[in-house]
Amino acid sequence: MSAAGDRRPVLPLDRLLSPEEVAYFLGAPVKTLSQWRYKGVGPRGLRVGRHVRFRRKDVEDWLERLVDPHGRGEVA
């Protein structure tokens, strides 16, 4: 159990993330994340039945690819 009175199990760090969790982490609306996926410019997602899920590593790898090696921010 994760906390007193909370009956939800503690989930492993390698569990799949929902679009809402990834959007919150990135500070972007879920709709923007969806548009990025549609355009092929966002983090790689997985289809699990009708649902889209993300691996934490895929999101982190995507963020690393955005970093400009010269320290100027996002790569255009």
PyMOL Python script that loads the backbone (N, CA, C, O; Angstrom):
from pymol import cmd

cmd.read_pdbstr("""\
ATOM      1  N   MET A   1       0.836  -1.176   0.000  1.00  0.00           N
ATOM      2  CA  MET A   1       0.000   0.000   0.000  1.00  0.00           C
ATOM      3  C   MET A   1       0.886   1.247   0.000  1.00  0.00           C
ATOM      4  O   MET A   1       1.988   1.250   0.550  1.00  0.00           O
ATOM      5  N   SER A   2       0.379   2.291  -0.625  1.00  0.00           N
ATOM      6  CA  SER A   2       1.208   3.474  -0.787  1.00  0.00           C
ATOM      7  C   SER A   2       1.134   4.440   0.391  1.00  0.00           C
ATOM      8  O   SER A   2       2.116   5.131   0.660  1.00  0.00           O
ATOM      9  N   ALA A   3       0.012   4.517   1.105  1.00  0.00           N
ATOM     10  CA  ALA A   3      -0.110   5.424   2.243  1.00  0.00           C
ATOM     11  C   ALA A   3      -1.227   4.909   3.145  1.00  0.00           C
ATOM     12  O   ALA A   3      -2.063   4.111   2.724  1.00  0.00           O
ATOM     13  N   ALA A   4      -1.227   5.367   4.362  1.00  0.00           N
ATOM     14  CA  ALA A   4      -2.267   4.942   5.302  1.00  0.00           C
ATOM     15  C   ALA A   4      -3.640   5.291   4.742  1.00  0.00           C
ATOM     16  O   ALA A   4      -3.902   6.440   4.386  1.00  0.00           O
ATOM     17  N   GLY A   5      -4.509   4.295   4.669  1.00  0.00           N
ATOM     18  CA  GLY A   5      -5.857   4.518   4.170  1.00  0.00           C
ATOM     19  C   GLY A   5      -5.977   4.499   2.660  1.00  0.00           C
ATOM     20  O   GLY A   5      -7.092   4.447   2.139  1.00  0.00           O
ATOM     21  N   ASP A   6      -4.888   4.538   1.954  1.00  0.00           N
ATOM     22  CA  ASP A   6      -4.898   4.510   0.487  1.00  0.00           C
ATOM     23  C   ASP A   6      -4.686   3.068   0.055  1.00  0.00           C
ATOM     24  O   ASP A   6      -3.641   2.484   0.340  1.00  0.00           O
ATOM     25  N   ARG A   7      -5.656   2.491  -0.624  1.00  0.00           N
ATOM     26  CA  ARG A   7      -5.586   1.070  -0.967  1.00  0.00           C
ATOM     27  C   ARG A   7      -5.026   0.803  -2.360  1.00  0.00           C
ATOM     28  O   ARG A   7      -5.012  -0.341  -2.814  1.00  0.00           O
ATOM     29  N   ARG A   8      -4.571   1.840  -3.031  1.00  0.00           N
ATOM     30  CA  ARG A   8      -3.980   1.635  -4.353  1.00  0.00           C
ATOM     31  C   ARG A   8      -2.590   1.024  -4.211  1.00  0.00           C
ATOM     32  O   ARG A   8      -1.846   1.407  -3.308  1.00  0.00           O
ATOM     33  N   PRO A   9      -2.226   0.095  -5.072  1.00  0.00           N
ATOM     34  CA  PRO A   9      -0.879  -0.487  -4.991  1.00  0.00           C
ATOM     35  C   PRO A   9       0.178   0.507  -5.450  1.00  0.00           C
ATOM     36  O   PRO A   9      -0.111   1.402  -6.243  1.00  0.00           O
ATOM     37  N   VAL A  10       1.382   0.355  -4.962  1.00  0.00           N
ATOM     38  CA  VAL A  10       2.511   1.153  -5.430  1.00  0.00           C
ATOM     39  C   VAL A  10       2.915   0.581  -6.783  1.00  0.00           C
ATOM     40  O   VAL A  10       3.163  -0.618  -6.909  1.00  0.00           O
ATOM     41  N   LEU A  11       2.979   1.438  -7.787  1.00  0.00           N
ATOM     42  CA  LEU A  11       3.280   0.978  -9.142  1.00  0.00           C
ATOM     43  C   LEU A  11       4.767   1.137  -9.437  1.00  0.00           C
ATOM     44  O   LEU A  11       5.398   2.080  -8.960  1.00  0.00           O
ATOM     45  N   PRO A  12       5.325   0.227 -10.216  1.00  0.00           N
ATOM     46  CA  PRO A  12       6.747   0.317 -10.559  1.00  0.00           C
ATOM     47  C   PRO A  12       7.022   1.509 -11.465  1.00  0.00           C
ATOM     48  O   PRO A  12       6.133   1.982 -12.172  1.00  0.00           O
ATOM     49  N   LEU A  13       8.265   1.991 -11.437  1.00  0.00           N
ATOM     50  CA  LEU A  13       8.644   3.137 -12.263  1.00  0.00           C
ATOM     51  C   LEU A  13       8.578   2.834 -13.751  1.00  0.00           C
ATOM     52  O   LEU A  13       8.462   3.755 -14.559  1.00  0.00           O
ATOM     53  N   ASP A  14       8.651   1.554 -14.133  1.00  0.00           N
ATOM     54  CA  ASP A  14       8.658   1.215 -15.554  1.00  0.00           C
ATOM     55  C   ASP A  14       7.258   0.938 -16.100  1.00  0.00           C
ATOM     56  O   ASP A  14       7.121   0.399 -17.198  1.00  0.00           O
ATOM     57  N   ARG A  15       6.223   1.300 -15.351  1.00  0.00           N
ATOM     58  CA  ARG A  15       4.860   1.090 -15.847  1.00  0.00           C
ATOM     59  C   ARG A  15       4.590   2.048 -16.996  1.00  0.00           C
ATOM     60  O   ARG A  15       5.280   3.056 -17.151  1.00  0.00           O
ATOM     61  N   LEU A  16       3.597   1.732 -17.786  1.00  0.00           N
ATOM     62  CA  LEU A  16       3.216   2.601 -18.895  1.00  0.00           C
ATOM     63  C   LEU A  16       2.483   3.827 -18.370  1.00  0.00           C
ATOM     64  O   LEU A  16       1.709   3.741 -17.416  1.00  0.00           O
ATOM     65  N   LEU A  17       2.738   4.973 -19.006  1.00  0.00           N
ATOM     66  CA  LEU A  17       2.141   6.235 -18.592  1.00  0.00           C
ATOM     67  C   LEU A  17       0.964   6.598 -19.494  1.00  0.00           C
ATOM     68  O   LEU A  17       0.980   6.313 -20.691  1.00  0.00           O
ATOM     69  N   SER A  18      -0.036   7.217 -18.922  1.00  0.00           N
ATOM     70  CA  SER A  18      -1.187   7.681 -19.692  1.00  0.00           C
ATOM     71  C   SER A  18      -0.838   9.004 -20.386  1.00  0.00           C
ATOM     72  O   SER A  18       0.118   9.675 -19.995  1.00  0.00           O
ATOM     73  N   PRO A  19      -1.602   9.375 -21.403  1.00  0.00           N
ATOM     74  CA  PRO A  19      -1.376  10.681 -22.037  1.00  0.00           C
ATOM     75  C   PRO A  19      -1.506  11.829 -21.032  1.00  0.00           C
ATOM     76  O   PRO A  19      -0.775  12.815 -21.127  1.00  0.00           O
ATOM     77  N   GLU A  20      -2.415  11.714 -20.086  1.00  0.00           N
ATOM     78  CA  GLU A  20      -2.584  12.768 -19.083  1.00  0.00           C
ATOM     79  C   GLU A  20      -1.336  12.920 -18.219  1.00  0.00           C
ATOM     80  O   GLU A  20      -0.938  14.036 -17.886  1.00  0.00           O
ATOM     81  N   GLU A  21      -0.720  11.795 -17.856  1.00  0.00           N
ATOM     82  CA  GLU A  21       0.497  11.848 -17.044  1.00  0.00           C
ATOM     83  C   GLU A  21       1.657  12.455 -17.828  1.00  0.00           C
ATOM     84  O   GLU A  21       2.420  13.257 -17.290  1.00  0.00           O
ATOM     85  N   VAL A  22       1.791  12.074 -19.093  1.00  0.00           N
ATOM     86  CA  VAL A  22       2.886  12.606 -19.915  1.00  0.00           C
ATOM     87  C   VAL A  22       2.671  14.097 -20.170  1.00  0.00           C
ATOM     88  O   VAL A  22       3.616  14.884 -20.105  1.00  0.00           O
ATOM     89  N   ALA A  23       1.436  14.480 -20.460  1.00  0.00           N
ATOM     90  CA  ALA A  23       1.135  15.895 -20.697  1.00  0.00           C
ATOM     91  C   ALA A  23       1.445  16.720 -19.442  1.00  0.00           C
ATOM     92  O   ALA A  23       2.024  17.802 -19.535  1.00  0.00           O
ATOM     93  N   TYR A  24       1.060  16.211 -18.283  1.00  0.00           N
ATOM     94  CA  TYR A  24       1.348  16.910 -17.025  1.00  0.00           C
ATOM     95  C   TYR A  24       2.857  17.049 -16.834  1.00  0.00           C
ATOM     96  O   TYR A  24       3.346  18.122 -16.481  1.00  0.00           O
ATOM     97  N   PHE A  25       3.590  15.967 -17.067  1.00  0.00           N
ATOM     98  CA  PHE A  25       5.047  15.980 -16.924  1.00  0.00           C
ATOM     99  C   PHE A  25       5.687  17.015 -17.853  1.00  0.00           C
ATOM    100  O   PHE A  25       6.618  17.718 -17.463  1.00  0.00           O
ATOM    101  N   LEU A  26       5.179  17.100 -19.084  1.00  0.00           N
ATOM    102  CA  LEU A  26       5.739  18.023 -20.076  1.00  0.00           C
ATOM    103  C   LEU A  26       5.211  19.444 -19.921  1.00  0.00           C
ATOM    104  O   LEU A  26       5.756  20.379 -20.506  1.00  0.00           O
ATOM    105  N   GLY A  27       4.155  19.607 -19.136  1.00  0.00           N
ATOM    106  CA  GLY A  27       3.555  20.939 -18.982  1.00  0.00           C
ATOM    107  C   GLY A  27       2.829  21.378 -20.239  1.00  0.00           C
ATOM    108  O   GLY A  27       2.797  22.565 -20.564  1.00  0.00           O
ATOM    109  N   ALA A  28       2.251  20.425 -20.942  1.00  0.00           N
ATOM    110  CA  ALA A  28       1.552  20.707 -22.197  1.00  0.00           C
ATOM    111  C   ALA A  28       0.151  20.096 -22.128  1.00  0.00           C
ATOM    112  O   ALA A  28      -0.063  19.114 -21.417  1.00  0.00           O
ATOM    113  N   PRO A  29      -0.790  20.666 -22.853  1.00  0.00           N
ATOM    114  CA  PRO A  29      -2.134  20.070 -22.885  1.00  0.00           C
ATOM    115  C   PRO A  29      -2.115  18.683 -23.531  1.00  0.00           C
ATOM    116  O   PRO A  29      -1.278  18.401 -24.387  1.00  0.00           O
ATOM    117  N   VAL A  30      -3.037  17.832 -23.116  1.00  0.00           N
ATOM    118  CA  VAL A  30      -3.166  16.492 -23.693  1.00  0.00           C
ATOM    119  C   VAL A  30      -3.411  16.596 -25.193  1.00  0.00           C
ATOM    120  O   VAL A  30      -2.895  15.788 -25.965  1.00  0.00           O
ATOM    121  N   LYS A  31      -4.197  17.586 -25.607  1.00  0.00           N
ATOM    122  CA  LYS A  31      -4.485  17.770 -27.035  1.00  0.00           C
ATOM    123  C   LYS A  31      -3.202  18.046 -27.832  1.00  0.00           C
ATOM    124  O   LYS A  31      -3.047  17.560 -28.953  1.00  0.00           O
ATOM    125  N   THR A  32      -2.300  18.814 -27.258  1.00  0.00           N
ATOM    126  CA  THR A  32      -1.018  19.090 -27.925  1.00  0.00           C
ATOM    127  C   THR A  32      -0.209  17.809 -28.065  1.00  0.00           C
ATOM    128  O   THR A  32       0.370  17.550 -29.120  1.00  0.00           O
ATOM    129  N   LEU A  33      -0.167  17.009 -27.009  1.00  0.00           N
ATOM    130  CA  LEU A  33       0.537  15.724 -27.063  1.00  0.00           C
ATOM    131  C   LEU A  33      -0.053  14.843 -28.156  1.00  0.00           C
ATOM    132  O   LEU A  33       0.683  14.187 -28.895  1.00  0.00           O
ATOM    133  N   SER A  34      -1.362  14.827 -28.260  1.00  0.00           N
ATOM    134  CA  SER A  34      -2.049  14.053 -29.300  1.00  0.00           C
ATOM    135  C   SER A  34      -1.682  14.555 -30.694  1.00  0.00           C
ATOM    136  O   SER A  34      -1.453  13.754 -31.601  1.00  0.00           O
ATOM    137  N   GLN A  35      -1.626  15.862 -30.868  1.00  0.00           N
ATOM    138  CA  GLN A  35      -1.256  16.442 -32.166  1.00  0.00           C
ATOM    139  C   GLN A  35       0.191  16.114 -32.512  1.00  0.00           C
ATOM    140  O   GLN A  35       0.503  15.820 -33.666  1.00  0.00           O
ATOM    141  N   TRP A  36       1.071  16.164 -31.524  1.00  0.00           N
ATOM    142  CA  TRP A  36       2.475  15.803 -31.767  1.00  0.00           C
ATOM    143  C   TRP A  36       2.582  14.368 -32.251  1.00  0.00           C
ATOM    144  O   TRP A  36       3.334  14.075 -33.180  1.00  0.00           O
ATOM    145  N   ARG A  37       1.826  13.468 -31.619  1.00  0.00           N
ATOM    146  CA  ARG A  37       1.848  12.061 -32.042  1.00  0.00           C
ATOM    147  C   ARG A  37       1.326  11.929 -33.463  1.00  0.00           C
ATOM    148  O   ARG A  37       1.914  11.215 -34.275  1.00  0.00           O
ATOM    149  N   TYR A  38       0.226  12.609 -33.773  1.00  0.00           N
ATOM    150  CA  TYR A  38      -0.370  12.546 -35.107  1.00  0.00           C
ATOM    151  C   TYR A  38       0.632  13.020 -36.164  1.00  0.00           C
ATOM    152  O   TYR A  38       0.734  12.424 -37.236  1.00  0.00           O
ATOM    153  N   LYS A  39       1.363  14.082 -35.864  1.00  0.00           N
ATOM    154  CA  LYS A  39       2.349  14.642 -36.801  1.00  0.00           C
ATOM    155  C   LYS A  39       3.667  13.873 -36.793  1.00  0.00           C
ATOM    156  O   LYS A  39       4.527  14.103 -37.644  1.00  0.00           O
ATOM    157  N   GLY A  40       3.827  12.959 -35.832  1.00  0.00           N
ATOM    158  CA  GLY A  40       5.060  12.174 -35.756  1.00  0.00           C
ATOM    159  C   GLY A  40       6.225  12.918 -35.140  1.00  0.00           C
ATOM    160  O   GLY A  40       7.378  12.555 -35.375  1.00  0.00           O
ATOM    161  N   VAL A  41       5.950  13.960 -34.350  1.00  0.00           N
ATOM    162  CA  VAL A  41       7.038  14.735 -33.749  1.00  0.00           C
ATOM    163  C   VAL A  41       7.093  14.599 -32.231  1.00  0.00           C
ATOM    164  O   VAL A  41       8.005  15.137 -31.603  1.00  0.00           O
ATOM    165  N   GLY A  42       6.152  13.903 -31.636  1.00  0.00           N
ATOM    166  CA  GLY A  42       6.103  13.748 -30.186  1.00  0.00           C
ATOM    167  C   GLY A  42       6.757  12.461 -29.729  1.00  0.00           C
ATOM    168  O   GLY A  42       7.320  11.718 -30.533  1.00  0.00           O
ATOM    169  N   PRO A  43       6.680  12.202 -28.436  1.00  0.00           N
ATOM    170  CA  PRO A  43       7.245  10.947 -27.923  1.00  0.00           C
ATOM    171  C   PRO A  43       6.497   9.741 -28.481  1.00  0.00           C
ATOM    172  O   PRO A  43       5.293   9.800 -28.730  1.00  0.00           O
ATOM    173  N   ARG A  44       7.213   8.675 -28.667  1.00  0.00           N
ATOM    174  CA  ARG A  44       6.641   7.451 -29.214  1.00  0.00           C
ATOM    175  C   ARG A  44       5.613   6.871 -28.249  1.00  0.00           C
ATOM    176  O   ARG A  44       5.895   6.695 -27.064  1.00  0.00           O
ATOM    177  N   GLY A  45       4.443   6.581 -28.752  1.00  0.00           N
ATOM    178  CA  GLY A  45       3.390   6.005 -27.927  1.00  0.00           C
ATOM    179  C   GLY A  45       3.074   4.588 -28.369  1.00  0.00           C
ATOM    180  O   GLY A  45       3.447   4.162 -29.462  1.00  0.00           O
ATOM    181  N   LEU A  46       2.389   3.877 -27.512  1.00  0.00           N
ATOM    182  CA  LEU A  46       1.987   2.500 -27.792  1.00  0.00           C
ATOM    183  C   LEU A  46       0.476   2.417 -27.742  1.00  0.00           C
ATOM    184  O   LEU A  46      -0.155   3.087 -26.924  1.00  0.00           O
ATOM    185  N   ARG A  47      -0.105   1.615 -28.590  1.00  0.00           N
ATOM    186  CA  ARG A  47      -1.536   1.334 -28.541  1.00  0.00           C
ATOM    187  C   ARG A  47      -1.739   0.094 -27.693  1.00  0.00           C
ATOM    188  O   ARG A  47      -1.183  -0.964 -27.986  1.00  0.00           O
ATOM    189  N   VAL A  48      -2.530   0.223 -26.647  1.00  0.00           N
ATOM    190  CA  VAL A  48      -2.893  -0.905 -25.802  1.00  0.00           C
ATOM    191  C   VAL A  48      -4.412  -0.994 -25.880  1.00  0.00           C
ATOM    192  O   VAL A  48      -5.129  -0.321 -25.140  1.00  0.00           O
ATOM    193  N   GLY A  49      -4.886  -1.837 -26.790  1.00  0.00           N
ATOM    194  CA  GLY A  49      -6.320  -1.861 -27.062  1.00  0.00           C
ATOM    195  C   GLY A  49      -6.730  -0.532 -27.669  1.00  0.00           C
ATOM    196  O   GLY A  49      -6.179  -0.114 -28.688  1.00  0.00           O
ATOM    197  N   ARG A  50      -7.688   0.131 -27.053  1.00  0.00           N
ATOM    198  CA  ARG A  50      -8.141   1.441 -27.535  1.00  0.00           C
ATOM    199  C   ARG A  50      -7.347   2.590 -26.942  1.00  0.00           C
ATOM    200  O   ARG A  50      -7.571   3.747 -27.298  1.00  0.00           O
ATOM    201  N   HIS A  51      -6.430   2.289 -26.050  1.00  0.00           N
ATOM    202  CA  HIS A  51      -5.743   3.320 -25.282  1.00  0.00           C
ATOM    203  C   HIS A  51      -4.324   3.551 -25.788  1.00  0.00           C
ATOM    204  O   HIS A  51      -3.669   2.635 -26.284  1.00  0.00           O
ATOM    205  N   VAL A  52      -3.864   4.793 -25.654  1.00  0.00           N
ATOM    206  CA  VAL A  52      -2.476   5.140 -25.958  1.00  0.00           C
ATOM    207  C   VAL A  52      -1.735   5.209 -24.637  1.00  0.00           C
ATOM    208  O   VAL A  52      -2.216   5.805 -23.673  1.00  0.00           O
ATOM    209  N   ARG A  53      -0.574   4.603 -24.599  1.00  0.00           N
ATOM    210  CA  ARG A  53       0.276   4.637 -23.406  1.00  0.00           C
ATOM    211  C   ARG A  53       1.702   4.946 -23.849  1.00  0.00           C
ATOM    212  O   ARG A  53       2.055   4.772 -25.015  1.00  0.00           O
ATOM    213  N   PHE A  54       2.508   5.403 -22.908  1.00  0.00           N
ATOM    214  CA  PHE A  54       3.887   5.791 -23.192  1.00  0.00           C
ATOM    215  C   PHE A  54       4.824   5.098 -22.222  1.00  0.00           C
ATOM    216  O   PHE A  54       4.515   4.943 -21.040  1.00  0.00           O
ATOM    217  N   ARG A  55       5.973   4.684 -22.734  1.00  0.00           N
ATOM    218  CA  ARG A  55       7.045   4.206 -21.864  1.00  0.00           C
ATOM    219  C   ARG A  55       7.802   5.433 -21.365  1.00  0.00           C
ATOM    220  O   ARG A  55       8.083   6.353 -22.133  1.00  0.00           O
ATOM    221  N   ARG A  56       8.125   5.438 -20.094  1.00  0.00           N
ATOM    222  CA  ARG A  56       8.878   6.562 -19.513  1.00  0.00           C
ATOM    223  C   ARG A  56      10.180   6.787 -20.284  1.00  0.00           C
ATOM    224  O   ARG A  56      10.554   7.929 -20.551  1.00  0.00           O
ATOM    225  N   LYS A  57      10.868   5.703 -20.642  1.00  0.00           N
ATOM    226  CA  LYS A  57      12.141   5.818 -21.366  1.00  0.00           C
ATOM    227  C   LYS A  57      11.950   6.474 -22.728  1.00  0.00           C
ATOM    228  O   LYS A  57      12.788   7.271 -23.149  1.00  0.00           O
ATOM    229  N   ASP A  58      10.853   6.150 -23.427  1.00  0.00           N
ATOM    230  CA  ASP A  58      10.595   6.778 -24.729  1.00  0.00           C
ATOM    231  C   ASP A  58      10.392   8.282 -24.597  1.00  0.00           C
ATOM    232  O   ASP A  58      10.848   9.051 -25.443  1.00  0.00           O
ATOM    233  N   VAL A  59       9.706   8.701 -23.532  1.00  0.00           N
ATOM    234  CA  VAL A  59       9.492  10.137 -23.296  1.00  0.00           C
ATOM    235  C   VAL A  59      10.826  10.810 -22.981  1.00  0.00           C
ATOM    236  O   VAL A  59      11.125  11.880 -23.513  1.00  0.00           O
ATOM    237  N   GLU A  60      11.620  10.190 -22.124  1.00  0.00           N
ATOM    238  CA  GLU A  60      12.927  10.754 -21.762  1.00  0.00           C
ATOM    239  C   GLU A  60      13.856  10.813 -22.972  1.00  0.00           C
ATOM    240  O   GLU A  60      14.560  11.806 -23.159  1.00  0.00           O
ATOM    241  N   ASP A  61      13.867   9.759 -23.800  1.00  0.00           N
ATOM    242  CA  ASP A  61      14.702   9.744 -25.010  1.00  0.00           C
ATOM    243  C   ASP A  61      14.273  10.844 -25.971  1.00  0.00           C
ATOM    244  O   ASP A  61      15.116  11.514 -26.569  1.00  0.00           O
ATOM    245  N   TRP A  62      12.967  11.033 -26.121  1.00  0.00           N
ATOM    246  CA  TRP A  62      12.439  12.086 -27.001  1.00  0.00           C
ATOM    247  C   TRP A  62      12.906  13.459 -26.509  1.00  0.00           C
ATOM    248  O   TRP A  62      13.315  14.304 -27.306  1.00  0.00           O
ATOM    249  N   LEU A  63      12.842  13.674 -25.208  1.00  0.00           N
ATOM    250  CA  LEU A  63      13.302  14.954 -24.656  1.00  0.00           C
ATOM    251  C   LEU A  63      14.785  15.167 -24.921  1.00  0.00           C
ATOM    252  O   LEU A  63      15.196  16.278 -25.256  1.00  0.00           O
ATOM    253  N   GLU A  64      15.589  14.130 -24.777  1.00  0.00           N
ATOM    254  CA  GLU A  64      17.030  14.250 -25.035  1.00  0.00           C
ATOM    255  C   GLU A  64      17.312  14.633 -26.485  1.00  0.00           C
ATOM    256  O   GLU A  64      18.243  15.389 -26.761  1.00  0.00           O
ATOM    257  N   ARG A  65      16.507  14.111 -27.408  1.00  0.00           N
ATOM    258  CA  ARG A  65      16.710  14.440 -28.824  1.00  0.00           C
ATOM    259  C   ARG A  65      16.361  15.894 -29.120  1.00  0.00           C
ATOM    260  O   ARG A  65      16.808  16.434 -30.132  1.00  0.00           O
ATOM    261  N   LEU A  66      15.577  16.537 -28.268  1.00  0.00           N
ATOM    262  CA  LEU A  66      15.208  17.938 -28.475  1.00  0.00           C
ATOM    263  C   LEU A  66      16.312  18.896 -28.062  1.00  0.00           C
ATOM    264  O   LEU A  66      16.315  20.055 -28.475  1.00  0.00           O
ATOM    265  N   VAL A  67      17.243  18.426 -27.256  1.00  0.00           N
ATOM    266  CA  VAL A  67      18.281  19.300 -26.723  1.00  0.00           C
ATOM    267  C   VAL A  67      19.312  19.609 -27.804  1.00  0.00           C
ATOM    268  O   VAL A  67      19.843  18.710 -28.457  1.00  0.00           O
ATOM    269  N   ASP A  68      19.579  20.891 -27.973  1.00  0.00           N
ATOM    270  CA  ASP A  68      20.597  21.350 -28.905  1.00  0.00           C
ATOM    271  C   ASP A  68      21.960  21.147 -28.250  1.00  0.00           C
ATOM    272  O   ASP A  68      22.182  21.631 -27.140  1.00  0.00           O
ATOM    273  N   PRO A  69      22.877  20.441 -28.913  1.00  0.00           N
ATOM    274  CA  PRO A  69      24.195  20.194 -28.295  1.00  0.00           C
ATOM    275  C   PRO A  69      24.973  21.475 -28.015  1.00  0.00           C
ATOM    276  O   PRO A  69      25.941  21.452 -27.255  1.00  0.00           O
ATOM    277  N   HIS A  70      24.567  22.585 -28.613  1.00  0.00           N
ATOM    278  CA  HIS A  70      25.264  23.856 -28.401  1.00  0.00           C
ATOM    279  C   HIS A  70      24.618  24.685 -27.298  1.00  0.00           C
ATOM    280  O   HIS A  70      25.014  25.826 -27.057  1.00  0.00           O
ATOM    281  N   GLY A  71      23.617  24.104 -26.625  1.00  0.00           N
ATOM    282  CA  GLY A  71      23.013  24.753 -25.479  1.00  0.00           C
ATOM    283  C   GLY A  71      22.065  25.895 -25.799  1.00  0.00           C
ATOM    284  O   GLY A  71      21.829  26.759 -24.955  1.00  0.00           O
ATOM    285  N   ARG A  72      21.519  25.909 -27.007  1.00  0.00           N
ATOM    286  CA  ARG A  72      20.634  27.002 -27.393  1.00  0.00           C
ATOM    287  C   ARG A  72      19.159  26.634 -27.222  1.00  0.00           C
ATOM    288  O   ARG A  72      18.292  27.347 -27.727  1.00  0.00           O
ATOM    289  N   GLY A  73      18.860  25.557 -26.534  1.00  0.00           N
ATOM    290  CA  GLY A  73      17.461  25.175 -26.329  1.00  0.00           C
ATOM    291  C   GLY A  73      17.009  24.138 -27.323  1.00  0.00           C
ATOM    292  O   GLY A  73      17.785  23.274 -27.732  1.00  0.00           O
ATOM    293  N   GLU A  74      15.757  24.222 -27.710  1.00  0.00           N
ATOM    294  CA  GLU A  74      15.143  23.225 -28.588  1.00  0.00           C
ATOM    295  C   GLU A  74      15.667  23.314 -30.011  1.00  0.00           C
ATOM    296  O   GLU A  74      15.900  24.405 -30.531  1.00  0.00           O
ATOM    297  N   VAL A  75      15.851  22.160 -30.633  1.00  0.00           N
ATOM    298  CA  VAL A  75      16.285  22.081 -32.020  1.00  0.00           C
ATOM    299  C   VAL A  75      15.070  22.331 -32.902  1.00  0.00           C
ATOM    300  O   VAL A  75      14.015  21.735 -32.686  1.00  0.00           O
ATOM    301  N   ALA A  76      15.207  23.192 -33.879  1.00  0.00           N
ATOM    302  CA  ALA A  76      14.069  23.507 -34.779  1.00  0.00           C
ATOM    303  C   ALA A  76      13.917  22.474 -35.850  1.00  0.00           C
ATOM    304  O   ALA A  76      13.019  22.579 -36.686  1.00  0.00           O
TER     305      ALA A  76
END
""", "prot")
cmd.dss("prot")
cmd.show_as("cartoon", "prot")
cmd.util.cbc("prot")
cmd.orient("prot")
